Amino acid sequence: MPKYRIAWMPGDGIGNDVMDAARIVLDKIAIDAEYVPADIGWEFWRTEGEPLPQRTIDILNSCDCALFAAITSKPKEEAEADLVPELQGKGLVYRSPIVRLRQMFDLYINLRPCKAFKGNPLNLQDGIDMVVFRENTQGLYAGVEFHPLPAEVRSVLEAHSPRMAAFEGVPSEDIALSTRIFTRAGCQRIVRAAFEYADKFGYPTVTLVEKPNVIRETSGLMVREARKIAKEYPRIELWETNVDAMVMWMVKNPQNYGVMVASNMFGDIVSDLAAQLVGGLGFAASGNIGDKFAVFEPTHGSAPKYAGQYVANPTAMLLAVKLMLDWLGETETAQALEQAVAAVIEEGRVRTYDLGGQDGTLDVARAVAERL
């Protein structure tokens, strides 16, 4: 029996292309693993009304972790129109599979390293080494939303918040409400994960990115819990910043920041900015990590118009493999993979179109495999 059982989920569009690249590298590494194909994506929504079928959930429950590439997502009306005729008008509602996986398996850490590799012509500045810890299951993306605003919800809000007076006279059908729910435990565990990572890898600071001067209760809870936890790590300094100022400072002085931690939406924003500073989403990998399970992915989209052309940059996918290897405990192999990726980028002999080259997705993978 193989040591690891890994769910294999290419998803949509260029997801299949970059997963083929990952397989070239994984075959060269040859860890003792079984890769189990699992269905996920737009085609299953279109034909079954479910982008994350129960059979896939069953597979995931039998695996150690999952490798996932990309998925297509469309607004409500377009999603309905894409269904096969026999499923239209059935009241089916598209739900993001990756968000469901995060909540279903309690993958509360979204880990997003962003490093400027030498020789990358897309680096905006050299010397950047940022790691974003984004809370992955709560906050504004938890999916607790209403439209129109139910009468019972409105009455409770009006009874407990005098600021609801600003909406007096606005019909409930004209009000949409998205909640931003934090729990003390949710704040504690994401902040602690950031400090543990900083302690393990020698980062001198952890920067908390929130907005407590305006969003006083939720961001305030995160700040208060972070200050308590910081006392347990006297070697590491806690920096506190407002998200709007943070994005300015990240552009101005990105080398000043190492580990950052934020709630769900703010973490989404700063991690995409961090990715752009080091070359864009083609270099951005992500780990959705819980206590017992994890899903690793590049953070780019499915880019359907490029599907099957094998022109996409696979670097983010290969770095997702690196994160997976780290999580599995194959740390030496993970380090060797990152060094191979860095060597190919610095040498500049094999480059995809986004880097000014003419090589394909699999060419990059083969070059990395040769370095290994």
N, C-alpha and C positions, 0 to 999 in steps of 0.2 A: 504494500500500500504506500502511495506517495506521502511524503512528509507534509505537503501542503495541498489543499484543494482550493483553487482560485476560480471564481466565477468570471467568465469572459463575456463582456457586454460591449460590443462595438457601437451599438446604437444606430445613428443616422448619418447620412452624408459622408463627409470626410472622416467620420469616426472609424469606418471600415479601413480607410487608407492608413491612418496613423496606427491602428491596432495591428495591421500587417507589419508595419515597421517595428512595433514593439515585439512582435513575435520573433523577428530576425534576431534581435538583441537577446531576448529571453532564451532562444534556442542556443545561442552562443554561451550564455551564462550557465545554462543547464542546471538550474536548481531542481531539487527533487519535488516537482509539482505536477499536478493534474489541472489542466485548464478546461473548465466546464462551460460550454456555450449556454447563454441565457438570453431570452428574448426581451428586448426593451426598445421603445422608440415609437416614432410617428406611424410607421406602417401598421403596428399592432393597435394603435388608437384608431386608425382609419378603418381597419377591417374587423376589429373586435370591440372597439369602443373602450379599450383599456391599454394604455401604453406600458403599464407594468403588470403583466398577467400574474395570476396566482401561481402558475407553474414556475415563474421566475423567482418569486418570493420563496417558494419551497426549495429551489436550488440554493438560493442565498443562505437559507437557514442550515444548509448542509456544508457550507464552505467556510474557510478561514477568513477570507476577504474577497474583494471584487476589484477587477480592473475595468474601468468604464471610459468610453471615449467622448461621445458627443450626442446631443439630442436636439431635434427640431422642436420649437415651441411657437405657437401662434395665438393671437387674441381669441377671445371667446367665440365670436361670430365666424371667424375663419376656420377655427377648429371644428365647429359644427358643420360647416359647408364641406369640409374635407372627408367627412364620414361617408362610407358607402351608403347608397340610397336606403337600404333596408334598416340602417341604424339611425338615420336622421329623424328628428321629431320624437325621439324616445326619451328626451330629457337628460341625455348623457352630458356630463361636464368634464372637460379636460383638466386633469390635475398633474402638476409637474412630478414626474417620477423621481427625480433626484431629491426634491424636497420631501416627498413621501418616504424615501429611503432614509433620509437623515432623521426624520421623526420616528419612523417605524423601528429602526435599530438604535435609536438614541445616539446618533453620531454627532455629539455636541461640539466637537472641535472641528473647525475648518482651518487647516494648516496650509498657509500659502507662502512658501519661500520665494524670494525674488532676488536673484544674484546677477550682477553684471559680469559676464564672462569676458575675458580678454579677447580682443579681436572681433567682437560683435559690433558691426558698424552702426547698429541701431541703438546702442547704449547712449542715453542722453548724458550720463556722467559715469566715470569709472569709479570703482571702489564701493559700489553699492552692495550691501548685504542685508536685506530686510527680511523679516519673517513675521507675517501677520497671523495672529490667532483671532479668528472670527467666531463668535458664539453662533451655533449652527441650527438651533432648534426652537429658539424663543424669539422675542423681539417683534419687529414689524413684519417679519416673514413667517410668523407662526400660522398665518392663515385664518385668524379669527376676525372676520370681516362681515359687514352688513350693508346691503343696499336692496331696497330702501331700508331706512332705519326702523326696526320694529318698535311698535308703540311701547311695549314693556321695557325695552332697553332705553328708549328716550325718556320715559318717566323716571327711571332710576338715575339717569345722568342729570336730569333737571333737578331732582331732589338732592343730589349730593355735590353738584358743581354749579356755583353761581355763574360761572363763565358760559354755561349753556344759554344764558339770557341773550347772548349775541346772536343766537340762531332762532330766537322767538319769531314766529310768523313764517319761517321757512318750512314748506311742506316736507313731511318725512320721506316722500318719494324723491325729493330733490337733495337728500342728504345721504352720502356714503361714508361709512365709518370703518377704518382699519385700526385695530388695537395694537399697542406696543406693550406686550406683557413680559415683565422680567420676574424671575423668582430669585430669592436669596441664594439658594443652592446653585441655580444656573449661573449666577454671577461668580460665585465662589469657585466653581470647578473650572471655568474657562480662564479666570485670572490665575488660578494656581497652576494650570497647565502651562501658561505663558512663563511664569516664574521658574517652574521646573525645567523648561526648555532652556531658558537663559542661564540657569545655574549649571546645567549639564554641558552646554556648549560655550560657556565663558563670555556671554554677553553682559556688559556692565549695567545696562538699563532695561527696564520694561516701560513702554510708553502706553498709557491708557488714553484711548481716543473716544471721547464722549461729548456731551453737550449739557452738563448739569446746570449751567446758568439759565437755561431756558426749559429744558425737559427735566424738571427738577426731581420728580419722583423716581422715574426709571433710571436715568443716567445717574441721579444722586445715589440710588441704591448700589449701582456698580462701583461708583467712586468710594463709597464708605467701606464696602467689602474689600476693595483693592488695597486700601490703606491698612486694613487689619492684616491681610495676608502678607503685604510687603514687609511687615515687622519680623516675619519668620525668615526673611532672606536679607540679612544685614549687608551682604556684599553687593546686592543689586539695588540700584536706585530706582524708585518709582517716579516717572514723569507723568504729569497730567496735562492733557491738551484738549481744546475744543476742536471738533472735527473740521470746521471751516478753516481755522487757522492751521490745522495739521496739513491739509492738502497744499497750502501755500509753502509751508516749511519743508515738506517732502520734495517739492520742486526746487526750492532754493538751496537746501542743505541736506540732501538725502543721506550723505555719509554719516550724519549725526545719529541716525536711528538704526536700531537693530531689531529687537523684538517689540512688536506692537500688539495690543489686545483691544478688541472693540466688540460691541454688540452686532447683531446680525446685519442690519443695513449699512451701518457705518463701516463695518469690516469689509463688506462687499465693495464699497466705494474706494476705501484706501488701498485695498489689495489690487484692484484694477489699475489704479494710478501707479502703484509700485511696480506692477508688471510692465506698464508702458515705459517707465524709466529705464528698464533693462531690456527693451526690445519689443515689447508688446505681448499679446496673449499667446503668441507662438512659443514663448519661453516660460509660460506660467503654468505650473502644476499645482494640484490641490489634493490634500488628503482629508476625507471626511471620516473622522476617527471617534470611536466610542471605546468603552472599556473592554468590549469583547469582539467587536467587528469593525471593519473599515472598508471604505470604498475610495479608490484612488483614480484621479481623472486629470486630463488637461482642462483648462478653464475656458478654452475657446469654444465657439459654436460649431454647428454642423456644416455650415457653408455649402448648402446643397448644390449650388451651381458648379462647384469644383469636385463633386463626388466622383470617384473612380478615375480621376485624372492623375492622381498621385503627384500633385504639385505642392501640397501643404507641407509646412515645416513641422516635422515630427518631434522637435526638441521637447516641447511641453509634455508630450506623451511619454517620452523616454525618461524625463525627470519625474513623471508620475510613477513610473516603474521603480525609479530610485527610491522614492518615498515609501513605496510598498515594501521594497526589500528591507529598508530600515525598520519598518514596523514589524516585519516578520522576524527580525533579529539577525538578518543576513547583512550585518553592517559593513564588513570588509568588501563584500560584493557590491553593495550600494555605493561605497566610496569609489571603488574602481570604475563603476559606471559613470558617476559624475565626472571623474577625471578624464574618461574617454570622451564624453560629450564636450567637456571644456577644451580638450586637445583638438578635436575636429573643428570647433568654432574658431579657436585661435589660429590654427593652420590656414583656414579659409580656402582650402582646395575644393571642398565639396560644399556647395551652398544652394539653398532653394531660392525661388524668385524673390521672396520678401527681403533677402539679404543681398540681392543684386546678382545672384547666380542663375544657373540654368539646370541645376541638378534636381532630381525628383525625390519624393518622400523616401523611397526605399534605398536610394543612393546614400542618403544621409545615414540611414540605419545600418547599412553595410559598412560604411566608413567607421561608425562607432563600434560595430562588432569587431572590425579588424583591429582597432585600438585595444580592445579587450584581450 
